[in-house]
């Protein structure tokens, strides 16, 4: 087990579109362990995407249970090839990202989502979730498509903030 | 090569060409803009720039060049050198929690002072502050949003009650809420 290095802006690898997983190999298994451990090594961090640690495949991890405030959640989930199948509502909230270390931003995202994904054993799963957990998943899926929260804000002046507290 | 950091401020009547005039001087002297903030208020344009200058560019030389470029545009330029340790020290290193304060009500003198005096007495740092005046017909509403860092020695619910009491005294609404950031 090892913690992996997190890429930060302006690394061009963060802007690449990640490749779907076709086969859960031993390498993927090992990666998922290190990947999860990496996310857990940052206090308060509730999500990570594989391309953030220079592994350009469609894998995300979220664990909203470790956030600073309680939110409804499904605990730790590692998702392979996540696809959003439905979304509803719209809500704005301040997001921070390990790959954009000095800033946070107000990002508008759907409130309720449905998605399908494979768990690390290859089982097909379906999830309906909302609020903070939905936001975390959508933020991570954005990474798989080369999108950062900076691509989702409408104004640097009104929506992007310099961090005052560092993780 | 060691770099010297400078904080530059410039204020003047808004008109086209201000940013270009300032940044031309910086570019020609080989300075790099590390960060900047620009805003306009009542027709006054204000710039704060954080910049690094290469060896050999002294504070005096930089200031003279900036003033020469700025004066035809009616710009008042000020420059001060800052050390790298000062740069990092400006971050609040205490253990604090971020909160938002919103204040609104009919406009009158004293709202900003009474609220911020209380924060200062409690050693609460203001990290961001925005105000707006909304005029509609005869009434003028003053809106203020503050981002603050509450040190661990201060109880947020006590502070909220105290600020609400001050708001009541001033005849304005005061709301305090924790600022939550999704860490992803």
Interface residues (C-beta under 8 A of the other chain):
Chain A: X42 X44 X45 X46 X47 X48 X67 X68 X69 X93 X94 X95 X96 X97 X98 X104 X132 X135 X136 X139 X140 X161 X164 X165 X166 X167
Chain B: X91 X92 X96 X98 X127 X128 X147 X149 X178 X179 X180 X181 X182 X183 X184
